[in-house]
Amino acid sequence: MALLVIAIVVLVLFGRGKVSSLMGEFGKGITAFKKGLNDGTTEAAAERNAALDKPVPSVQPIQPVPGTEARDVTPSNEPRV
């Protein structure tokens, strides 16, 4: 009921022509937004397919740097020596 009253007040204040043109612009905006979303997903799919077609380079194993061995850094309640 409240939405109907608001719609009538807006129609009286702005007139039928102005409200009609505003709704037309609103519809065009939504259409452009949806088209942009679809274009984005199409471009992303094309990029993904292009990336999948490229050969994967071989990976060399990483050698540890001397002096950087893992150590336990868990805090404990024991006094340090």
N, C-alpha and C positions, 0 to 999 in steps of 0.2 A: 504494500500500500504506500509506504514512504517513497519508494522508487518512482511510483506513478506520479506522486505529487511533485517530486524533484524534476521529473521529465516535463511536466506541464509548466512549471515555473521557468525552466530553461527555454522551453519553446516560446513562452510569452516574452521573455527578456530579449532573446536573440532573433526570433523570427524563424519561420520555416526554412527559408533559403539559406541562412547562415548555418543552421544546425545540419542541414542536408549536405552542404559543402564540407563542413567539418567531419562528418561521418564518412564522406567519400575519401577525404585525405587520410583519415584514420585507417580505412580499409586498404588504401594503397600502401600505407606504411607497413601494415601487417603482411601484405602480399610480398613486398620487397624483402622484409625480414625473413620470411619463410624461404624465398628464393635464395637469399644469401646463405641460409643454413644448408640448403640442399647443394649449392655450389661448393660450399666448404667441405662437405662430406665427400663429394665427388672428387675434388682436388686431393683430399687426404687419402682416398682410396687409390687414386692414380699414383701418388707419391709412395704409398706403401707397396703397391705392386712393383713399381720401379725399383724400390730398395730390395725387394725379395728376389729380383732378377739378377742383381749384382753378385759376383762371386765373393765368398767370405775369405778374407786374408788369413793366412796361418798365424797362429799366436805362439810366441816364444815363451817358455816358462820363466817366471821371475826368480832370479837368484837372490837369496837373502844377503843383506849387507852385514859384514862381520861386526859384531858388537851390538847387534839389535835383536838378540834372542828374546823370546817372550819370557816375562817374569811375572810372578804373582804380586799384584798390587792391592790385594784385598785387605782392607783394614782389619786389624785384630786387636784384642785387648791385652795381648802379651807385651811385656816391655821389650824394647829393641835392644839388641846386643851390640 
